[in-house]
Amino acid sequence: MSMNENKKKIIYVAFGAVVLFLITMYVVLIAPPLSFQKDSIVTISSGTGVQEAGELLKAKNVIQSPFVFSILVRFIYPSGIIANHYSFSKPQSVLTVAYRLAKGKTDLVPLKVTIPEGSSSFEISNILEGTLKDFDSVTFKTLAKSQE
């Protein structure tokens, strides 16, 4: 084997190692988790920090790494994230998730709900519970009861 062939072999192996490393970093740090749950809604409350939001997104299987999310937001979007309810209907990279939270892109689809005239708070609660995901009927009934 000549010296030239050895150099070529070393270059190919090094290139393959770099490609393998980059693919691994993408899968581990940037790609959405394999356990992503379709149609999840994540609520980022006012005053929630970037790190805390990252932990919440990881707990909801939207991102894999709260650390990478925090770094991206802090360096690319220094103004931070916007509190809101965010819908995640399909897997998205941590780059896309950071962009959406920094720009307030909720992707929520408006729903039309008809409340018949004269409905009681109990009936309204039942209608909303059947229509809205994550609707808290117990809290609604408690708050509405004090208004009747």
C-alpha positions in Angstrom: 0.0 0.0 0.0 1.5 3.3 -1.0 1.6 6.4 1.2 -1.0 8.1 -1.1 -3.5 5.3 -0.6 -3.0 5.5 3.2 -3.8 9.2 3.1 -6.9 8.6 1.1 -8.0 5.9 3.5 -7.4 8.2 6.5 -9.4 11.0 4.9 -12.3 8.6 4.1 -12.3 7.3 7.7 -12.1 10.8 9.1 -14.9 12.0 6.9 -17.1 9.1 7.8 -16.4 9.7 11.5 -17.3 13.4 11.2 -20.6 12.5 9.3 -21.4 9.9 11.9 -20.7 12.4 14.7 -22.9 15.0 13.1 -25.8 12.6 12.5 -25.5 11.5 16.1 -25.6 15.0 17.4 -28.6 15.8 15.3 -30.5 12.8 16.6 -29.5 13.3 20.2 -29.8 17.1 20.5 -31.8 18.7 17.7 -34.3 16.1 16.4 -37.7 15.7 18.1 -38.0 12.8 20.5 -39.2 9.4 19.1 -41.7 9.4 21.9 -43.4 12.7 20.6 -47.1 12.7 21.4 -49.2 14.1 18.6 -51.6 17.0 19.3 -50.1 17.9 22.6 -50.7 21.4 24.1 -48.0 23.0 26.2 -48.8 26.1 28.3 -46.0 28.5 29.0 -47.2 30.8 31.8 -46.1 34.4 32.3 -42.9 34.6 34.2 -41.7 31.1 33.1 -38.0 31.2 32.4 -36.3 29.7 29.4 -34.8 26.8 31.3 -38.1 26.0 33.0 -39.9 26.1 29.7 -37.3 23.7 28.3 -37.9 21.3 31.2 -41.7 21.5 30.5 -41.2 20.9 26.8 -39.1 17.9 27.6 -41.6 16.5 30.1 -44.3 16.8 27.3 -42.0 15.0 24.8 -41.7 18.0 22.5 -37.9 18.3 22.7 -35.1 16.1 23.9 -32.7 18.6 25.5 -33.8 21.6 27.7 -30.1 22.6 27.7 -30.0 22.9 23.9 -33.3 24.7 23.9 -32.1 27.2 26.4 -28.8 27.8 24.5 -30.7 28.4 21.2 -33.2 30.8 22.8 -30.6 32.8 24.7 -28.2 33.2 21.7 -30.6 33.4 18.7 -33.7 35.0 20.5 -32.2 37.1 23.3 -35.6 38.7 23.9 -36.8 35.4 25.3 -40.0 33.4 24.9 -43.7 34.5 24.9 -46.1 33.1 27.4 -49.0 31.3 25.6 -50.6 28.0 24.9 -48.7 26.1 22.1 -50.1 23.3 20.0 -47.7 20.6 18.7 -49.5 18.5 16.1 -46.4 17.0 14.6 -42.8 16.5 15.6 -40.5 19.5 15.2 -36.8 20.1 15.7 -35.7 22.1 18.8 -34.8 24.9 16.4 -38.4 25.2 15.2 -39.7 24.9 18.8 -37.4 27.7 19.9 -38.4 29.9 17.0 -42.1 29.3 17.7 -41.9 30.2 21.4 -39.7 33.2 20.8 -42.2 34.5 18.1 -45.4 33.4 19.8 -46.4 31.1 17.0 -49.0 29.0 18.8 -50.4 26.9 15.9 -53.7 26.7 17.8 -56.8 26.0 15.7 -59.8 28.0 16.8 -62.8 25.9 17.7 -66.4 26.9 17.4 -68.6 26.0 20.4 -72.3 26.6 20.7 -73.7 27.2 24.1 -77.5 27.0 24.0 -79.3 29.9 25.6 -80.3 29.3 29.2 -77.7 26.6 29.8 -76.6 26.2 33.4 -72.9 26.4 34.4 -73.0 22.6 34.8 -74.3 22.1 31.3 -71.8 24.6 29.9 -69.0 22.8 31.7 -70.1 19.5 30.1 -70.2 21.0 26.6 -66.8 22.5 27.0 -65.3 19.4 28.6 -66.5 17.4 25.5 -65.0 19.9 23.1 -61.8 21.3 24.6 -58.7 19.3 25.3 -57.4 19.7 28.9 -60.5 21.6 30.0 -60.7 21.7 33.8 -64.4 21.3 34.5 -63.9 21.2 38.3 -62.3 24.6 38.4 -64.8 26.0 35.9 -67.7 24.7 38.0 -66.2 26.1 41.2 -65.6 29.6 39.6 -69.0 29.6 37.8 -70.9 28.6 40.9 -69.8 31.8 42.8 -71.0 33.9 39.8 -74.6 32.5 39.7 
